[in-house]
Amino acid sequence: MPISPRTFHVVVCDTCGLDDEEVIALHETREDAVTAARRAGWIIAADRTVTCPRDDHQHRAAIDALMPPEPPIQIDGQLPLDLR
Ligand SMILES: [Zn+2]
C-alpha cells in the first residue's frame, strides 16, 4: 500500500477558532471549502475574513466590522450636520 501525502482545506473561524471539520467534511480544493462553508452559514468576506454561524456578541461584532460605514444622509435643503 503506497503512502502519499494529501492536502485538505479546512475553513477556520477568525473569531473563535472553530473549524468546519466539526460541521462539514474536509475539502480537496479551497473553492470547495469556501462553497461548503457558505452553504453551512459561514461568512467568508472578500478579504478572506471568516466568521462561523455562532450567534454571540463576538461574532455579531465581527460581522458588524465587515459592514461598510453608513453613508451620510442629507435631505435637499438641509444644512450639513457635520460643520467643521
Ligand atoms: Zn466562530
PDB file of the backbone (N, CA, C, O) and the ligand in Angstrom, with CONECT records:
HET     ZN  A 101       1
ATOM      1  N   MET A   1       0.858  -1.178   0.000  1.00  0.00           N
ATOM      2  CA  MET A   1       0.000   0.000   0.000  1.00  0.00           C
ATOM      3  C   MET A   1       0.901   1.237   0.000  1.00  0.00           C
ATOM      4  O   MET A   1       1.680   1.445   0.930  1.00  0.00           O
ATOM      5  N   PRO A   2       0.791   2.044  -1.035  1.00  0.00           N
ATOM      6  CA  PRO A   2       1.627   3.256  -1.076  1.00  0.00           C
ATOM      7  C   PRO A   2       1.155   4.273  -0.040  1.00  0.00           C
ATOM      8  O   PRO A   2      -0.025   4.349   0.303  1.00  0.00           O
ATOM      9  N   ILE A   3       2.099   5.030   0.431  1.00  0.00           N
ATOM     10  CA  ILE A   3       1.783   6.130   1.344  1.00  0.00           C
ATOM     11  C   ILE A   3       2.099   7.412   0.611  1.00  0.00           C
ATOM     12  O   ILE A   3       3.232   7.626   0.182  1.00  0.00           O
ATOM     13  N   SER A   4       1.097   8.269   0.466  1.00  0.00           N
ATOM     14  CA  SER A   4       1.310   9.529  -0.244  1.00  0.00           C
ATOM     15  C   SER A   4       0.663  10.662   0.522  1.00  0.00           C
ATOM     16  O   SER A   4      -0.360  10.468   1.179  1.00  0.00           O
ATOM     17  N   PRO A   5       1.251  11.843   0.442  1.00  0.00           N
ATOM     18  CA  PRO A   5       0.667  12.985   1.168  1.00  0.00           C
ATOM     19  C   PRO A   5      -0.604  13.470   0.483  1.00  0.00           C
ATOM     20  O   PRO A   5      -0.736  13.407  -0.739  1.00  0.00           O
ATOM     21  N   ARG A   6      -1.520  13.948   1.286  1.00  0.00           N
ATOM     22  CA  ARG A   6      -2.766  14.544   0.774  1.00  0.00           C
ATOM     23  C   ARG A   6      -2.925  15.905   1.424  1.00  0.00           C
ATOM     24  O   ARG A   6      -2.628  16.088   2.605  1.00  0.00           O
ATOM     25  N   THR A   7      -3.397  16.852   0.635  1.00  0.00           N
ATOM     26  CA  THR A   7      -3.673  18.189   1.160  1.00  0.00           C
ATOM     27  C   THR A   7      -5.178  18.391   1.216  1.00  0.00           C
ATOM     28  O   THR A   7      -5.884  18.162   0.234  1.00  0.00           O
ATOM     29  N   PHE A   8      -5.661  18.822   2.376  1.00  0.00           N
ATOM     30  CA  PHE A   8      -7.069  19.132   2.527  1.00  0.00           C
ATOM     31  C   PHE A   8      -7.206  20.576   2.981  1.00  0.00           C
ATOM     32  O   PHE A   8      -6.291  21.150   3.572  1.00  0.00           O
ATOM     33  N   HIS A   9      -8.350  21.140   2.696  1.00  0.00           N
ATOM     34  CA  HIS A   9      -8.628  22.517   3.088  1.00  0.00           C
ATOM     35  C   HIS A   9      -9.733  22.512   4.139  1.00  0.00           C
ATOM     36  O   HIS A   9     -10.753  21.838   3.995  1.00  0.00           O
ATOM     37  N   VAL A  10      -9.503  23.275   5.187  1.00  0.00           N
ATOM     38  CA  VAL A  10     -10.458  23.400   6.273  1.00  0.00           C
ATOM     39  C   VAL A  10     -10.648  24.885   6.543  1.00  0.00           C
ATOM     40  O   VAL A  10      -9.676  25.636   6.618  1.00  0.00           O
ATOM     41  N   VAL A  11     -11.883  25.302   6.686  1.00  0.00           N
ATOM     42  CA  VAL A  11     -12.190  26.697   6.995  1.00  0.00           C
ATOM     43  C   VAL A  11     -12.176  26.869   8.509  1.00  0.00           C
ATOM     44  O   VAL A  11     -12.767  26.066   9.230  1.00  0.00           O
ATOM     45  N   VAL A  12     -11.500  27.920   8.999  1.00  0.00           N
ATOM     46  CA  VAL A  12     -11.395  28.173  10.441  1.00  0.00           C
ATOM     47  C   VAL A  12     -11.935  29.575  10.732  1.00  0.00           C
ATOM     48  O   VAL A  12     -11.590  30.537  10.047  1.00  0.00           O
ATOM     49  N   CYS A  13     -12.775  29.675  11.745  1.00  0.00           N
ATOM     50  CA  CYS A  13     -13.365  30.960  12.120  1.00  0.00           C
ATOM     51  C   CYS A  13     -12.285  31.873  12.713  1.00  0.00           C
ATOM     52  O   CYS A  13     -11.545  31.466  13.609  1.00  0.00           O
ATOM     53  N   ASP A  14     -12.202  33.107  12.208  1.00  0.00           N
ATOM     54  CA  ASP A  14     -11.235  34.073  12.728  1.00  0.00           C
ATOM     55  C   ASP A  14     -11.612  34.562  14.121  1.00  0.00           C
ATOM     56  O   ASP A  14     -10.759  35.077  14.844  1.00  0.00           O
ATOM     57  N   THR A  15     -12.862  34.411  14.504  1.00  0.00           N
ATOM     58  CA  THR A  15     -13.316  34.930  15.790  1.00  0.00           C
ATOM     59  C   THR A  15     -13.122  33.917  16.918  1.00  0.00           C
ATOM     60  O   THR A  15     -12.634  34.279  17.989  1.00  0.00           O
ATOM     61  N   CYS A  16     -13.493  32.666  16.697  1.00  0.00           N
ATOM     62  CA  CYS A  16     -13.453  31.694  17.797  1.00  0.00           C
ATOM     63  C   CYS A  16     -12.537  30.508  17.536  1.00  0.00           C
ATOM     64  O   CYS A  16     -12.277  29.721  18.445  1.00  0.00           O
ATOM     65  N   GLY A  17     -12.047  30.367  16.316  1.00  0.00           N
ATOM     66  CA  GLY A  17     -11.138  29.263  16.019  1.00  0.00           C
ATOM     67  C   GLY A  17     -11.837  27.966  15.676  1.00  0.00           C
ATOM     68  O   GLY A  17     -11.179  26.966  15.391  1.00  0.00           O
ATOM     69  N   LEU A  18     -13.181  27.964  15.699  1.00  0.00           N
ATOM     70  CA  LEU A  18     -13.932  26.771  15.307  1.00  0.00           C
ATOM     71  C   LEU A  18     -13.596  26.449  13.863  1.00  0.00           C
ATOM     72  O   LEU A  18     -13.581  27.339  13.013  1.00  0.00           O
ATOM     73  N   ASP A  19     -13.323  25.171  13.579  1.00  0.00           N
ATOM     74  CA  ASP A  19     -13.099  24.813  12.183  1.00  0.00           C
ATOM     75  C   ASP A  19     -14.281  24.025  11.657  1.00  0.00           C
ATOM     76  O   ASP A  19     -15.034  23.407  12.409  1.00  0.00           O
ATOM     77  N   ASP A  20     -14.420  24.067  10.340  1.00  0.00           N
ATOM     78  CA  ASP A  20     -15.591  23.442   9.736  1.00  0.00           C
ATOM     79  C   ASP A  20     -15.479  21.928   9.684  1.00  0.00           C
ATOM     80  O   ASP A  20     -16.403  21.246   9.243  1.00  0.00           O
ATOM     81  N   GLU A  21     -14.344  21.404  10.134  1.00  0.00           N
ATOM     82  CA  GLU A  21     -14.184  19.946  10.148  1.00  0.00           C
ATOM     83  C   GLU A  21     -15.229  19.306  11.057  1.00  0.00           C
ATOM     84  O   GLU A  21     -15.664  18.178  10.826  1.00  0.00           O
ATOM     85  N   GLU A  22     -15.631  20.053  12.108  1.00  0.00           N
ATOM     86  CA  GLU A  22     -16.634  19.521  13.017  1.00  0.00           C
ATOM     87  C   GLU A  22     -18.024  19.568  12.405  1.00  0.00           C
ATOM     88  O   GLU A  22     -18.932  18.866  12.851  1.00  0.00           O
ATOM     89  N   VAL A  23     -18.187  20.402  11.378  1.00  0.00           N
ATOM     90  CA  VAL A  23     -19.505  20.622  10.799  1.00  0.00           C
ATOM     91  C   VAL A  23     -19.617  19.978   9.421  1.00  0.00           C
ATOM     92  O   VAL A  23     -20.619  19.329   9.119  1.00  0.00           O
ATOM     93  N   ILE A  24     -18.605  20.151   8.589  1.00  0.00           N
ATOM     94  CA  ILE A  24     -18.640  19.619   7.235  1.00  0.00           C
ATOM     95  C   ILE A  24     -17.317  18.928   6.935  1.00  0.00           C
ATOM     96  O   ILE A  24     -16.361  19.060   7.699  1.00  0.00           O
ATOM     97  N   ALA A  25     -17.254  18.212   5.860  1.00  0.00           N
ATOM     98  CA  ALA A  25     -16.093  17.372   5.552  1.00  0.00           C
ATOM     99  C   ALA A  25     -14.871  18.178   5.123  1.00  0.00           C
ATOM    100  O   ALA A  25     -14.965  19.367   4.821  1.00  0.00           O
ATOM    101  N   LEU A  26     -13.722  17.503   5.104  1.00  0.00           N
ATOM    102  CA  LEU A  26     -12.512  18.091   4.551  1.00  0.00           C
ATOM    103  C   LEU A  26     -12.721  18.282   3.049  1.00  0.00           C
ATOM    104  O   LEU A  26     -13.519  17.583   2.426  1.00  0.00           O
ATOM    105  N   HIS A  27     -11.994  19.233   2.487  1.00  0.00           N
ATOM    106  CA  HIS A  27     -12.201  19.561   1.078  1.00  0.00           C
ATOM    107  C   HIS A  27     -10.879  19.504   0.330  1.00  0.00           C
ATOM    108  O   HIS A  27      -9.826  19.864   0.854  1.00  0.00           O
ATOM    109  N   GLU A  28     -10.966  19.043  -0.905  1.00  0.00           N
ATOM    110  CA  GLU A  28      -9.744  18.902  -1.698  1.00  0.00           C
ATOM    111  C   GLU A  28      -9.258  20.229  -2.245  1.00  0.00           C
ATOM    112  O   GLU A  28      -8.058  20.408  -2.449  1.00  0.00           O
ATOM    113  N   THR A  29     -10.174  21.170  -2.490  1.00  0.00           N
ATOM    114  CA  THR A  29      -9.760  22.471  -3.020  1.00  0.00           C
ATOM    115  C   THR A  29     -10.280  23.582  -2.110  1.00  0.00           C
ATOM    116  O   THR A  29     -11.244  23.397  -1.367  1.00  0.00           O
ATOM    117  N   ARG A  30      -9.627  24.727  -2.183  1.00  0.00           N
ATOM    118  CA  ARG A  30     -10.049  25.891  -1.402  1.00  0.00           C
ATOM    119  C   ARG A  30     -11.457  26.305  -1.797  1.00  0.00           C
ATOM    120  O   ARG A  30     -12.276  26.652  -0.946  1.00  0.00           O
ATOM    121  N   GLU A  31     -11.733  26.264  -3.104  1.00  0.00           N
ATOM    122  CA  GLU A  31     -13.047  26.679  -3.600  1.00  0.00           C
ATOM    123  C   GLU A  31     -14.147  25.772  -3.043  1.00  0.00           C
ATOM    124  O   GLU A  31     -15.217  26.256  -2.672  1.00  0.00           O
ATOM    125  N   ASP A  32     -13.896  24.468  -2.981  1.00  0.00           N
ATOM    126  CA  ASP A  32     -14.880  23.543  -2.405  1.00  0.00           C
ATOM    127  C   ASP A  32     -15.125  23.866  -0.935  1.00  0.00           C
ATOM    128  O   ASP A  32     -16.264  23.835  -0.469  1.00  0.00           O
ATOM    129  N   ALA A  33     -14.052  24.176  -0.203  1.00  0.00           N
ATOM    130  CA  ALA A  33     -14.191  24.503   1.215  1.00  0.00           C
ATOM    131  C   ALA A  33     -15.020  25.772   1.402  1.00  0.00           C
ATOM    132  O   ALA A  33     -15.881  25.832   2.280  1.00  0.00           O
ATOM    133  N   VAL A  34     -14.758  26.786   0.574  1.00  0.00           N
ATOM    134  CA  VAL A  34     -15.494  28.049   0.669  1.00  0.00           C
ATOM    135  C   VAL A  34     -16.972  27.821   0.347  1.00  0.00           C
ATOM    136  O   VAL A  34     -17.848  28.303   1.065  1.00  0.00           O
ATOM    137  N   THR A  35     -17.244  27.093  -0.722  1.00  0.00           N
ATOM    138  CA  THR A  35     -18.626  26.841  -1.126  1.00  0.00           C
ATOM    139  C   THR A  35     -19.390  26.087  -0.042  1.00  0.00           C
ATOM    140  O   THR A  35     -20.510  26.462   0.302  1.00  0.00           O
ATOM    141  N   ALA A  36     -18.793  25.031   0.495  1.00  0.00           N
ATOM    142  CA  ALA A  36     -19.471  24.234   1.523  1.00  0.00           C
ATOM    143  C   ALA A  36     -19.672  25.040   2.802  1.00  0.00           C
ATOM    144  O   ALA A  36     -20.719  24.935   3.440  1.00  0.00           O
ATOM    145  N   ALA A  37     -18.677  25.845   3.185  1.00  0.00           N
ATOM    146  CA  ALA A  37     -18.813  26.647   4.395  1.00  0.00           C
ATOM    147  C   ALA A  37     -19.926  27.684   4.230  1.00  0.00           C
ATOM    148  O   ALA A  37     -20.722  27.890   5.145  1.00  0.00           O
ATOM    149  N   ARG A  38     -19.983  28.330   3.076  1.00  0.00           N
ATOM    150  CA  ARG A  38     -21.048  29.321   2.848  1.00  0.00           C
ATOM    151  C   ARG A  38     -22.423  28.658   2.889  1.00  0.00           C
ATOM    152  O   ARG A  38     -23.372  29.237   3.417  1.00  0.00           O
ATOM    153  N   ARG A  39     -22.538  27.454   2.340  1.00  0.00           N
ATOM    154  CA  ARG A  39     -23.817  26.738   2.391  1.00  0.00           C
ATOM    155  C   ARG A  39     -24.208  26.407   3.827  1.00  0.00           C
ATOM    156  O   ARG A  39     -25.394  26.291   4.138  1.00  0.00           O
ATOM    157  N   ALA A  40     -23.219  26.254   4.701  1.00  0.00           N
ATOM    158  CA  ALA A  40     -23.485  25.941   6.104  1.00  0.00           C
ATOM    159  C   ALA A  40     -23.681  27.204   6.950  1.00  0.00           C
ATOM    160  O   ALA A  40     -23.811  27.124   8.171  1.00  0.00           O
ATOM    161  N   GLY A  41     -23.701  28.376   6.290  1.00  0.00           N
ATOM    162  CA  GLY A  41     -23.998  29.608   7.011  1.00  0.00           C
ATOM    163  C   GLY A  41     -22.785  30.408   7.440  1.00  0.00           C
ATOM    164  O   GLY A  41     -22.918  31.394   8.165  1.00  0.00           O
ATOM    165  N   TRP A  42     -21.610  29.999   7.006  1.00  0.00           N
ATOM    166  CA  TRP A  42     -20.401  30.748   7.348  1.00  0.00           C
ATOM    167  C   TRP A  42     -20.302  31.975   6.453  1.00  0.00           C
ATOM    168  O   TRP A  42     -20.807  31.974   5.330  1.00  0.00           O
ATOM    169  N   ILE A  43     -19.651  33.018   6.952  1.00  0.00           N
ATOM    170  CA  ILE A  43     -19.420  34.227   6.167  1.00  0.00           C
ATOM    171  C   ILE A  43     -17.938  34.272   5.837  1.00  0.00           C
ATOM    172  O   ILE A  43     -17.088  34.247   6.727  1.00  0.00           O
ATOM    173  N   ILE A  44     -17.640  34.340   4.545  1.00  0.00           N
ATOM    174  CA  ILE A  44     -16.262  34.461   4.094  1.00  0.00           C
ATOM    175  C   ILE A  44     -16.194  35.721   3.244  1.00  0.00           C
ATOM    176  O   ILE A  44     -16.689  35.753   2.117  1.00  0.00           O
ATOM    177  N   ALA A  45     -15.581  36.749   3.792  1.00  0.00           N
ATOM    178  CA  ALA A  45     -15.548  38.053   3.148  1.00  0.00           C
ATOM    179  C   ALA A  45     -14.494  38.083   2.042  1.00  0.00           C
ATOM    180  O   ALA A  45     -13.666  37.180   1.921  1.00  0.00           O
ATOM    181  N   ALA A  46     -14.549  39.140   1.247  1.00  0.00           N
ATOM    182  CA  ALA A  46     -13.603  39.282   0.137  1.00  0.00           C
ATOM    183  C   ALA A  46     -12.163  39.355   0.637  1.00  0.00           C
ATOM    184  O   ALA A  46     -11.241  38.934  -0.061  1.00  0.00           O
ATOM    185  N   ASP A  47     -11.966  39.891   1.848  1.00  0.00           N
ATOM    186  CA  ASP A  47     -10.601  39.960   2.386  1.00  0.00           C
ATOM    187  C   ASP A  47     -10.198  38.658   3.089  1.00  0.00           C
ATOM    188  O   ASP A  47      -9.176  38.598   3.774  1.00  0.00           O
ATOM    189  N   ARG A  48     -11.023  37.614   2.906  1.00  0.00           N
ATOM    190  CA  ARG A  48     -10.798  36.268   3.457  1.00  0.00           C
ATOM    191  C   ARG A  48     -11.021  36.181   4.951  1.00  0.00           C
ATOM    192  O   ARG A  48     -10.616  35.203   5.580  1.00  0.00           O
ATOM    193  N   THR A  49     -11.659  37.187   5.534  1.00  0.00           N
ATOM    194  CA  THR A  49     -12.076  37.087   6.922  1.00  0.00           C
ATOM    195  C   THR A  49     -13.192  36.049   7.006  1.00  0.00           C
ATOM    196  O   THR A  49     -14.141  36.083   6.223  1.00  0.00           O
ATOM    197  N   VAL A  50     -13.072  35.126   7.962  1.00  0.00           N
ATOM    198  CA  VAL A  50     -14.030  34.026   8.088  1.00  0.00           C
ATOM    199  C   VAL A  50     -14.752  34.132   9.419  1.00  0.00           C
ATOM    200  O   VAL A  50     -14.124  34.308  10.463  1.00  0.00           O
ATOM    201  N   THR A  51     -16.081  34.023   9.379  1.00  0.00           N
ATOM    202  CA  THR A  51     -16.896  34.052  10.596  1.00  0.00           C
ATOM    203  C   THR A  51     -17.868  32.881  10.545  1.00  0.00           C
ATOM    204  O   THR A  51     -18.611  32.722   9.576  1.00  0.00           O
ATOM    205  N   CYS A  52     -17.858  32.066  11.587  1.00  0.00           N
ATOM    206  CA  CYS A  52     -18.761  30.913  11.648  1.00  0.00           C
ATOM    207  C   CYS A  52     -20.163  31.389  12.039  1.00  0.00           C
ATOM    208  O   CYS A  52     -20.339  32.546  12.421  1.00  0.00           O
ATOM    209  N   PRO A  53     -21.159  30.507  11.946  1.00  0.00           N
ATOM    210  CA  PRO A  53     -22.542  30.939  12.206  1.00  0.00           C
ATOM    211  C   PRO A  53     -22.928  31.064  13.671  1.00  0.00           C
ATOM    212  O   PRO A  53     -24.108  31.256  13.962  1.00  0.00           O
ATOM    213  N   ARG A  54     -21.986  30.966  14.612  1.00  0.00           N
ATOM    214  CA  ARG A  54     -22.345  31.162  16.026  1.00  0.00           C
ATOM    215  C   ARG A  54     -22.943  32.546  16.208  1.00  0.00           C
ATOM    216  O   ARG A  54     -22.505  33.518  15.592  1.00  0.00           O
ATOM    217  N   ASP A  55     -23.949  32.616  17.064  1.00  0.00           N
ATOM    218  CA  ASP A  55     -24.636  33.888  17.286  1.00  0.00           C
ATOM    219  C   ASP A  55     -24.366  34.368  18.710  1.00  0.00           C
ATOM    220  O   ASP A  55     -25.150  34.112  19.624  1.00  0.00           O
ATOM    221  N   ASP A  56     -23.250  35.064  18.883  1.00  0.00           N
ATOM    222  CA  ASP A  56     -22.949  35.658  20.175  1.00  0.00           C
ATOM    223  C   ASP A  56     -22.385  37.061  19.927  1.00  0.00           C
ATOM    224  O   ASP A  56     -22.241  37.499  18.786  1.00  0.00           O
ATOM    225  N   HIS A  57     -22.074  37.744  21.018  1.00  0.00           N
ATOM    226  CA  HIS A  57     -21.627  39.133  20.900  1.00  0.00           C
ATOM    227  C   HIS A  57     -20.370  39.257  20.038  1.00  0.00           C
ATOM    228  O   HIS A  57     -20.284  40.154  19.200  1.00  0.00           O
ATOM    229  N   GLN A  58     -19.403  38.374  20.235  1.00  0.00           N
ATOM    230  CA  GLN A  58     -18.139  38.454  19.480  1.00  0.00           C
ATOM    231  C   GLN A  58     -18.372  38.271  17.986  1.00  0.00           C
ATOM    232  O   GLN A  58     -17.774  38.974  17.171  1.00  0.00           O
ATOM    233  N   HIS A  59     -19.230  37.339  17.627  1.00  0.00           N
ATOM    234  CA  HIS A  59     -19.468  37.083  16.200  1.00  0.00           C
ATOM    235  C   HIS A  59     -20.282  38.206  15.570  1.00  0.00           C
ATOM    236  O   HIS A  59     -20.036  38.591  14.427  1.00  0.00           O
ATOM    237  N   ARG A  60     -21.254  38.732  16.318  1.00  0.00           N
ATOM    238  CA  ARG A  60     -22.019  39.869  15.772  1.00  0.00           C
ATOM    239  C   ARG A  60     -21.109  41.076  15.590  1.00  0.00           C
ATOM    240  O   ARG A  60     -21.252  41.808  14.610  1.00  0.00           O
ATOM    241  N   ALA A  61     -20.178  41.298  16.513  1.00  0.00           N
ATOM    242  CA  ALA A  61     -19.224  42.409  16.370  1.00  0.00           C
ATOM    243  C   ALA A  61     -18.315  42.191  15.163  1.00  0.00           C
ATOM    244  O   ALA A  61     -17.995  43.139  14.447  1.00  0.00           O
ATOM    245  N   ALA A  62     -17.899  40.945  14.935  1.00  0.00           N
ATOM    246  CA  ALA A  62     -17.046  40.650  13.776  1.00  0.00           C
ATOM    247  C   ALA A  62     -17.794  40.917  12.479  1.00  0.00           C
ATOM    248  O   ALA A  62     -17.216  41.437  11.524  1.00  0.00           O
ATOM    249  N   ILE A  63     -19.085  40.562  12.436  1.00  0.00           N
ATOM    250  CA  ILE A  63     -19.893  40.806  11.231  1.00  0.00           C
ATOM    251  C   ILE A  63     -20.111  42.302  11.053  1.00  0.00           C
ATOM    252  O   ILE A  63     -20.044  42.809   9.933  1.00  0.00           O
ATOM    253  N   ASP A  64     -20.373  43.016  12.152  1.00  0.00           N
ATOM    254  CA  ASP A  64     -20.546  44.475  12.057  1.00  0.00           C
ATOM    255  C   ASP A  64     -19.282  45.139  11.519  1.00  0.00           C
ATOM    256  O   ASP A  64     -19.363  46.110  10.767  1.00  0.00           O
ATOM    257  N   ALA A  65     -18.118  44.622  11.899  1.00  0.00           N
ATOM    258  CA  ALA A  65     -16.851  45.203  11.433  1.00  0.00           C
ATOM    259  C   ALA A  65     -16.666  45.019   9.929  1.00  0.00           C
ATOM    260  O   ALA A  65     -15.926  45.771   9.295  1.00  0.00           O
ATOM    261  N   LEU A  66     -17.336  44.022   9.360  1.00  0.00           N
ATOM    262  CA  LEU A  66     -17.228  43.786   7.916  1.00  0.00           C
ATOM    263  C   LEU A  66     -18.101  44.750   7.106  1.00  0.00           C
ATOM    264  O   LEU A  66     -17.884  44.947   5.911  1.00  0.00           O
ATOM    265  N   MET A  67     -19.089  45.345   7.778  1.00  0.00           N
ATOM    266  CA  MET A  67     -20.033  46.211   7.067  1.00  0.00           C
ATOM    267  C   MET A  67     -19.380  47.545   6.725  1.00  0.00           C
ATOM    268  O   MET A  67     -18.584  48.064   7.507  1.00  0.00           O
ATOM    269  N   PRO A  68     -19.711  48.104   5.560  1.00  0.00           N
ATOM    270  CA  PRO A  68     -19.181  49.417   5.208  1.00  0.00           C
ATOM    271  C   PRO A  68     -19.841  50.483   6.086  1.00  0.00           C
ATOM    272  O   PRO A  68     -20.941  50.270   6.595  1.00  0.00           O
ATOM    273  N   PRO A  69     -19.177  51.626   6.263  1.00  0.00           N
ATOM    274  CA  PRO A  69     -19.790  52.677   7.075  1.00  0.00           C
ATOM    275  C   PRO A  69     -21.060  53.195   6.397  1.00  0.00           C
ATOM    276  O   PRO A  69     -21.172  53.221   5.171  1.00  0.00           O
ATOM    277  N   GLU A  70     -22.012  53.608   7.243  1.00  0.00           N
ATOM    278  CA  GLU A  70     -23.250  54.126   6.674  1.00  0.00           C
ATOM    279  C   GLU A  70     -22.972  55.442   5.969  1.00  0.00           C
ATOM    280  O   GLU A  70     -22.241  56.281   6.495  1.00  0.00           O
ATOM    281  N   PRO A  71     -23.541  55.636   4.794  1.00  0.00           N
ATOM    282  CA  PRO A  71     -23.327  56.901   4.088  1.00  0.00           C
ATOM    283  C   PRO A  71     -24.084  58.020   4.785  1.00  0.00           C
ATOM    284  O   PRO A  71     -25.152  57.789   5.351  1.00  0.00           O
ATOM    285  N   PRO A  72     -23.537  59.234   4.749  1.00  0.00           N
ATOM    286  CA  PRO A  72     -24.276  60.350   5.349  1.00  0.00           C
ATOM    287  C   PRO A  72     -25.541  60.616   4.541  1.00  0.00           C
ATOM    288  O   PRO A  72     -25.528  60.627   3.310  1.00  0.00           O
ATOM    289  N   ILE A  73     -26.617  60.825   5.260  1.00  0.00           N
ATOM    290  CA  ILE A  73     -27.893  61.095   4.595  1.00  0.00           C
ATOM    291  C   ILE A  73     -28.194  62.570   4.762  1.00  0.00           C
ATOM    292  O   ILE A  73     -28.217  63.089   5.878  1.00  0.00           O
ATOM    293  N   GLN A  74     -28.423  63.239   3.648  1.00  0.00           N
ATOM    294  CA  GLN A  74     -28.741  64.658   3.698  1.00  0.00           C
ATOM    295  C   GLN A  74     -29.913  64.918   2.763  1.00  0.00           C
ATOM    296  O   GLN A  74     -29.867  64.590   1.577  1.00  0.00           O
ATOM    297  N   ILE A  75     -30.938  65.500   3.307  1.00  0.00           N
ATOM    298  CA  ILE A  75     -32.125  65.814   2.527  1.00  0.00           C
ATOM    299  C   ILE A  75     -31.902  67.146   1.837  1.00  0.00           C
ATOM    300  O   ILE A  75     -31.250  68.037   2.379  1.00  0.00           O
ATOM    301  N   ASP A  76     -32.458  67.276   0.620  1.00  0.00           N
ATOM    302  CA  ASP A  76     -32.320  68.534  -0.115  1.00  0.00           C
ATOM    303  C   ASP A  76     -32.772  69.706   0.743  1.00  0.00           C
ATOM    304  O   ASP A  76     -33.852  69.669   1.334  1.00  0.00           O
ATOM    305  N   GLY A  77     -31.955  70.737   0.811  1.00  0.00           N
ATOM    306  CA  GLY A  77     -32.283  71.924   1.585  1.00  0.00           C
ATOM    307  C   GLY A  77     -31.809  71.845   3.018  1.00  0.00           C
ATOM    308  O   GLY A  77     -31.827  72.859   3.717  1.00  0.00           O
ATOM    309  N   GLN A  78     -31.388  70.686   3.484  1.00  0.00           N
ATOM    310  CA  GLN A  78     -30.916  70.538   4.858  1.00  0.00           C
ATOM    311  C   GLN A  78     -29.452  70.974   4.938  1.00  0.00           C
ATOM    312  O   GLN A  78     -28.644  70.660   4.064  1.00  0.00           O
ATOM    313  N   LEU A  79     -29.137  71.699   6.002  1.00  0.00           N
ATOM    314  CA  LEU A  79     -27.748  72.085   6.195  1.00  0.00           C
ATOM    315  C   LEU A  79     -26.962  70.853   6.639  1.00  0.00           C
ATOM    316  O   LEU A  79     -27.483  70.007   7.367  1.00  0.00           O
ATOM    317  N   PRO A  80     -25.712  70.756   6.201  1.00  0.00           N
ATOM    318  CA  PRO A  80     -24.906  69.608   6.652  1.00  0.00           C
ATOM    319  C   PRO A  80     -24.762  69.616   8.171  1.00  0.00           C
ATOM    320  O   PRO A  80     -24.535  70.664   8.775  1.00  0.00           O
ATOM    321  N   LEU A  81     -24.896  68.440   8.779  1.00  0.00           N
ATOM    322  CA  LEU A  81     -24.809  68.336  10.217  1.00  0.00           C
ATOM    323  C   LEU A  81     -23.361  68.353  10.698  1.00  0.00           C
ATOM    324  O   LEU A  81     -23.093  68.692  11.851  1.00  0.00           O
ATOM    325  N   ASP A  82     -22.439  67.994   9.830  1.00  0.00           N
ATOM    326  CA  ASP A  82     -21.024  67.935  10.199  1.00  0.00           C
ATOM    327  C   ASP A  82     -20.358  69.224   9.751  1.00  0.00           C
ATOM    328  O   ASP A  82     -19.761  69.274   8.676  1.00  0.00           O
ATOM    329  N   LEU A  83     -20.457  70.290  10.584  1.00  0.00           N
ATOM    330  CA  LEU A  83     -19.914  71.607  10.230  1.00  0.00           C
ATOM    331  C   LEU A  83     -18.573  71.784  10.929  1.00  0.00           C
ATOM    332  O   LEU A  83     -18.517  72.312  12.040  1.00  0.00           O
ATOM    333  N   ARG A  84     -17.529  71.362  10.308  1.00  0.00           N
ATOM    334  CA  ARG A  84     -16.201  71.526  10.913  1.00  0.00           C
ATOM    335  C   ARG A  84     -15.471  72.659  10.288  1.00  0.00           C
ATOM    336  O   ARG A  84     -14.336  72.947  10.669  1.00  0.00           O
TER     337      ARG A  84
HETATM  338 ZN    ZN A 101     -16.702  31.448  15.269  1.00  0.00          ZN2+
END
